[in-house]
Amino acid sequence: MNTQNDQFRVENLYLSFSTRRGTVQAVEDVTFTMNRGQTMVLVGESGCGKTSLGRAILRLLPRNVQDYRGKVFLNSQDIMKLSREKFRREIRWKKIAMVPQAAMNSLNPVIKVSEQVIEPLIKRGTGRERRKAMEKAREVFQLVGVPQDFLERYPFELSGGMRQRVILAMALITNPDLVILDEPTSALDLLTQANIMNVLKRIKQERGFTFILITHDIATSSELADLAGIMYAGQLVEFSRAYNLFREPFHPYSRKLMASVPSLQEKKELEYLPGQPPSLLEPPQTCRFLDRCPDSFERCEQEPPVIEVKEGHQVKCWLYK
Amino acid sequence: MENEQLLEVKKLQTYFTLRKWGFLRVGEVKAVDGVDFDLRRGEAVSVVGESGCGKSTLAKTILALEQPTGGQVYFNGKAIDITDKEHLEWYRSQVGYVQQDPYGALPPFMTVRRILEEPMVINGIKDHKERERRIYQVLEDLKMTPVKEFINKFPHMLSGGQQQRGVIARSKILEPSLLVADEPVSMLDPSVRVEILELLRKLQLDYNLGVIYITHDLSTVRYFSERIFVMYGGKLIEKGEVEDILANPSHPYTRALLEAISDPDPENVNTFKKVPPGEPPSLASPPPGCRFHPRCPDFIEGKCEKEVPPEYELGGEHKVSCWLYEKEG
């Protein structure tokens, strides 16, 4: 069994932004636990707050944050209690790294990729420290499957898939405890996408990295998932082992979402969700899914609690009370 | 004189000239290089391929937005002449274009009504009542109901899915017999995609429209088209009925594509995918012979890198351009 020490745990995390039109509740009361070496996928429609959740964990927040609270435990330390400076020095990129969305296009075009990859490791940039960092860069390049001589190239000399791997190398170079991947394959071609998924799967198996994979592509996410969370309108509506969630989703939203995924192997009727998710601007105090839910009843007028239907399987829905 | 074939594409080539200092010709990008196919009236076909394989250029050439370098497109048996203005105007009213990015395709300063009215004004439908009737009809077809609520909205007031329905409505308003949809759902959320594709399918069946659906997403094509054309390096390398291709992919590239697609199955965690090495070819200097040979797992030495494979028939509509089928063909 894993001890507390090996866990990454988020407890009652809230994040909201103040805008001219009111408060936007991007992340609301999110709680989950994962063990070292596991991968959790976070699935949801665009605008459901999944990227905000990723950024909240890493405290990469814009200025208009109104409310940001909760607990985030990494190696049994509550990193939310750390001061800003301490968080920046000790946690960000050293313990928790991130591959942001569409990052492959954000490499600096006039700097060699090696310089960009070793940046998190060097403080002064000269002498021994630099040589050691280069050594490490060579190692991670091998890990993500980029040829060594690409270190001396510029980003425009690399293809999209190779650039994505370089970005991944940048996140892995500090050997972090947790890597957050925000849509790592969505801008890539099909074969390249399969290739990157293979790389992620291999380094997960060989090195035991812990990943949080944020995506809207359910079919591809199944390649990597040990745990799965479904987000809807800022809330984590279902969280469990991926196997259970893919085979037998409980929440009506998860069920609809799974039924809308086209499959090559089997011929099934596709379903889709009518309507739109609610605005996160002053969201209703009912169940957020109420308007679109096929199984709603009177009780859904109140906010549903999180219910544990099986061991480690949480659902936020009145149906299972 | 009705024709069985709505669209015939014969040996179509679209090259772009690469220039240096604005005038020196230094080469050509062969974006579409020898494409042949027929489209029957009321039939939907999918063109599947990775980015940079020339599928969007193929769409634009069919729409007469690009001048073909060689070959010919026949619509209703008539050759499309891009230089004849009147003929081109008629052709454009017969073919609808569904763009990829709905937000970029709709003018932000026009209401839905004006967006839909404009093509009719240009094409000389002067009767105001007729215009109004068509707008209501097309919005109802696209389930943008109640129409009164949508008709005066601006594009930014619509969600992504509604915007895309607006784009489809605009392409449909002149009552064309062919729709060319260039990645119509790739910018949309997965939960909305199915809905939009089903609407397109319904339009196709209700109005007997021909649809060319350009996509990189093989997993949706089974639901929305009769035939698949697989494109690689500017050529169609495999054509056939959807079920034939999915059950019996014959070209090594098609097999690799199908292999690369994930099904939503938690068992996937334990298996690795077979992906051919390398990158798609540059269309400015494609490899000689079969374009796929540098990446092909079934490469035949002395053959594949020398000659371009001809098309072999595998029975029915199923055709493949690959030397592996030389004897059988």
Interface residues (C-beta under 8 A of the other chain):
Chain A: E45 S46 S159 G161 D189 L190 L191 Q193 A194 N195 M197 N198 K201 R202 H216 D217 I218 A219 T220 S222 E223 L224 A225 D226 A242 Y243 F246 R247 K256 L257 M258 S260 V261 P262 S263 L264 Q265 K267 L270 E271 Y272 L273 P274 Q276
Chain B: E50 S51 S159 D189 P190 S191 V192 R193 V194 E195 E198 H216 D217 L218 S219 T220 R222 Y223 L246 A256 L257 L258 E259 A260 I261 S262 D263 P264 D265 P266 N268 V269 F272 K273 V275 P276 E279 P280
